[in-house]
Amino acid sequence: MKTKLSLLALCIAGFSCTSAMAATDPAQLEQAIAKQEAELNKLKHDLAELAAQQKMQLKQQEEQAEVVATARKELTESKWNKFSFKSYGSMTYTSDEYYQNVQDTSPERRGRFDLERIVTEFGYQFNDEWDMEVEIEYEHGGTGTALEYDGFDEFGEFETEVEAGGEVMIEKAELRYRPSDEFGVKFGNIHLPIGLSSILHKPDQYLTVLRHRSEAAMLPAVWNEMGVGIFGEMANFHYQAQVVSGLNSEYFRTYDWIASGHQKRFESVNADDLAYALRLDYGNFKKGSAVGVAYYYGNTTGNRHKSNKVSGDGTVSILAISGAFVQGPWILRGQYLNGTLSDADGITQANKTTPGLKPGNFAQVGSESEAFFVEAGVDLSHFTSIPVTVFANIDYSNPLADVDTGTASKRYENTWTSIGINYFPIAEIVIKAEAGRQQVAVSSIPDTNFFALGVGYQFSL
Amino acid sequence: MKQLKYSAVAIALISTLAACGGSGSDDTTPPPTDDKFEFAATEMITNLTDDVIISGYSTLAIKGEEMFLASQTLVANKTQANLLAAQEAWKAARQPWEQGESHIFGPVDSLGIDPHLDSWPLNTTDLKTVLTNNSGFSADTIKGWNDDVQGFHTMEYLLFGDGVADNQKDVADLSMSEAEYLMGLSEVFRDYTKTLDDSWLISHDGQTGKAYGELVKNPGTADNTFYASQVGVIQELVNGMIGIVDEVGNGKIADPFGTSAATADTSKVESQYSWNSLTDFSDNIIGVRNVYQGELTGASDKQGIIDFVKAGDEALALRVSSEIDDAIIKIQAIKGSNNMPFRQAIADAEGRGRIQTAVDALSKLQASLESDVVPLLNKWKV
């Protein structure tokens, strides 16, 4: 383009030169004029051609811009853009000592591999306010059994079906409406904010190889229920309040208190007794430092399949106090849980005498339960080039802290102390090792040592 | 492409259905009728229900009551004679219970009575805590505790001691709290044995349901959701026999027996405190004989499973009969000439030889029941 314009300028310049010299001979002049006319015509023609070319280029540019705009528009409107996918998982190897039976006091060692869990999380943002999230968890490699209560068979029977539920399950399926940071509503199958594992359950969010054992011996792990909740944040305060399906006391057991009363074993959830959960945090546990308090309250008798076996409500109340300090290389997290259960004796008695329920030796349920953990770590990458965090941990749980009558056995009072490391070869992967000691609060049962290795990942698209 | 896939799926479905249809029709094709036999089972079922099962449970309930009385007497008057009497009462209750393990179906299972009465092993650690921290044990309180600190074996431990060196206990070694706990335990024990007896005689669920005995005796009636036919009842009885033969041979004996004297594990021996193990085991198989013969040992001949087997295969009936007797004899022979208890025999070279002989006899019996007696159910012309 530029060269053509220069050429034109040169021609014009040349033309003016020749005309200045050419006034002497008319024939020559005529010839020169004719020549100049011819040249002028040629120039006119060139100019027209140039204009046409410019016009076409402009048109092409416009077309191109249009294509880009359309692509941009399509991109922002794309459904894929509103879709999110996350996944996390872990595999562990543990070497524990165990006892053959309740009389045995010489433990045997057993190594175990476990494809602990693979979790996939699908999200979709319908618009600025509405979104949904579905979390599917495959535990221990998948498949499992579901329990069914068949009220028409004989005099009502519990039946186990190797068919559905169990170890492949929907851990979360919620719809959220969030018009502002201060207020949001979620409903469906939602996580209860009781227990830090519900908030910090990805492998890089806790230091131990297995999730905290203290919590698992008292509460459903990553507790989810059907219900509705409100949530939001104001000036670094985070709140949650929920109304959710309650527990079923038919499955309360000595060794994990109310944890197995979580109705995930059934195809449908009995919802005659609802429960209420509240949580208030200052700070954000997922992002770092925070302190928080949570409370759960709910009756359980109404959710029994044989609801006439217990006369009281079987009220469960749980108080959870938690804190985290994460600053520079320092990590310190802890939680204290205290729970009470009313009518514990009635529930024990009913579970022992409900045909087919078979709690065996684990019918006795604590009227009080207690657990805590503290984990502390130092991220060495702040001091060296190695992305390693070293940690120490203590877990304590006593699901049978107190009973309505008689003396509570101390057999279920456990303390785990351990030290270990977390190594992050890349940010999304963590390799863990932990060694520790388990103490049962019965003097005749010897302490045992355990060792655990684990690898975990997490990513989001 | 899509159509091709659909066709492939359709073909797969059709062939699967066809395969199912094929195998289904095979099942319904009646086998040749000439090898079928006839047998009228009503009398046998009635007899087994009343004279073997219910009679056994009634005896257990009576022995349970006697055990409770013996422990009351012991608490009131702690003498060696009263301790011995309580030990005998325990053994007397043990007999009908162990014999009854050959038919451990129905309420004993559905009401969860088995673990309440016979949980094993005993949780001695918790038991010691219970004894240290409590006194004046009421039956209601004990019922709320876990099964591993109550039932037969807890009473056994309190009555006979730890069983390591001997099965004699000096009454001076029986503390007052042990005696009181024993009394509370035997009251709970008595209540459960009565519940079990009532469930067969009065109501299977302790509420409005029919007596379980009536349900067994009257299969196929409209309101009987337990047994649709006599075949089902006989199957339940035969499977009960197989179950206990398997448990004695492959569980109760084999678990503590191990692969060698070095791997033998006394802690797994049932009734190790009283040294009653061999009596337990032989009573288990005597229970099998009761169901098979149709009468308790020494009673006059009545119809039992043997009569059903005889109708189908006379030689088999006699063979099973002698295999049952042989297994009982071989179990009893484990004690040898010097009356060696089972917990000692598993660590003794000759004892181990005798145990192996008994296990072999039990395996032989189990094989006959599983592969020869069970198939007769298909040949029975109902």
Boltz contact constraints between the chains, C-beta under 6 A:
constraints:
  - contact:
      token1: [A, 101]
      token2: [B, 121]
      max_distance: 6.0
  - contact:
      token1: [A, 102]
      token2: [B, 121]
      max_distance: 6.0
  - contact:
      token1: [A, 102]
      token2: [B, 123]
      max_distance: 6.0
  - contact:
      token1: [A, 102]
      token2: [B, 148]
      max_distance: 6.0
  - contact:
      token1: [A, 103]
      token2: [B, 121]
      max_distance: 6.0
  - contact:
      token1: [A, 103]
      token2: [B, 124]
      max_distance: 6.0
  - contact:
      token1: [A, 103]
      token2: [B, 267]
      max_distance: 6.0
  - contact:
      token1: [A, 154]
      token2: [B, 225]
      max_distance: 6.0
  - contact:
      token1: [A, 155]
      token2: [B, 205]
      max_distance: 6.0
  - contact:
      token1: [A, 155]
      token2: [B, 209]
      max_distance: 6.0
  - contact:
      token1: [A, 345]
      token2: [B, 144]
      max_distance: 6.0
  - contact:
      token1: [A, 348]
      token2: [B, 144]
      max_distance: 6.0
  - contact:
      token1: [A, 349]
      token2: [B, 144]
      max_distance: 6.0
  - contact:
      token1: [A, 355]
      token2: [B, 110]
      max_distance: 6.0
  - contact:
      token1: [A, 355]
      token2: [B, 111]
      max_distance: 6.0
  - contact:
      token1: [A, 356]
      token2: [B, 110]
      max_distance: 6.0
  - contact:
      token1: [A, 360]
      token2: [B, 115]
      max_distance: 6.0
  - contact:
      token1: [A, 361]
      token2: [B, 146]
      max_distance: 6.0
  - contact:
      token1: [A, 361]
      token2: [B, 147]
      max_distance: 6.0
  - contact:
      token1: [A, 361]
      token2: [B, 148]
      max_distance: 6.0
  - contact:
      token1: [A, 364]
      token2: [B, 145]
      max_distance: 6.0
  - contact:
      token1: [A, 364]
      token2: [B, 146]
      max_distance: 6.0
  - contact:
      token1: [A, 405]
      token2: [B, 141]
      max_distance: 6.0
  - contact:
      token1: [A, 406]
      token2: [B, 141]
      max_distance: 6.0
  - contact:
      token1: [A, 407]
      token2: [B, 133]
      max_distance: 6.0
  - contact:
      token1: [A, 407]
      token2: [B, 134]
      max_distance: 6.0
  - contact:
      token1: [A, 409]
      token2: [B, 126]
      max_distance: 6.0
  - contact:
      token1: [A, 442]
      token2: [B, 125]
      max_distance: 6.0
  - contact:
      token1: [A, 444]
      token2: [B, 125]
      max_distance: 6.0
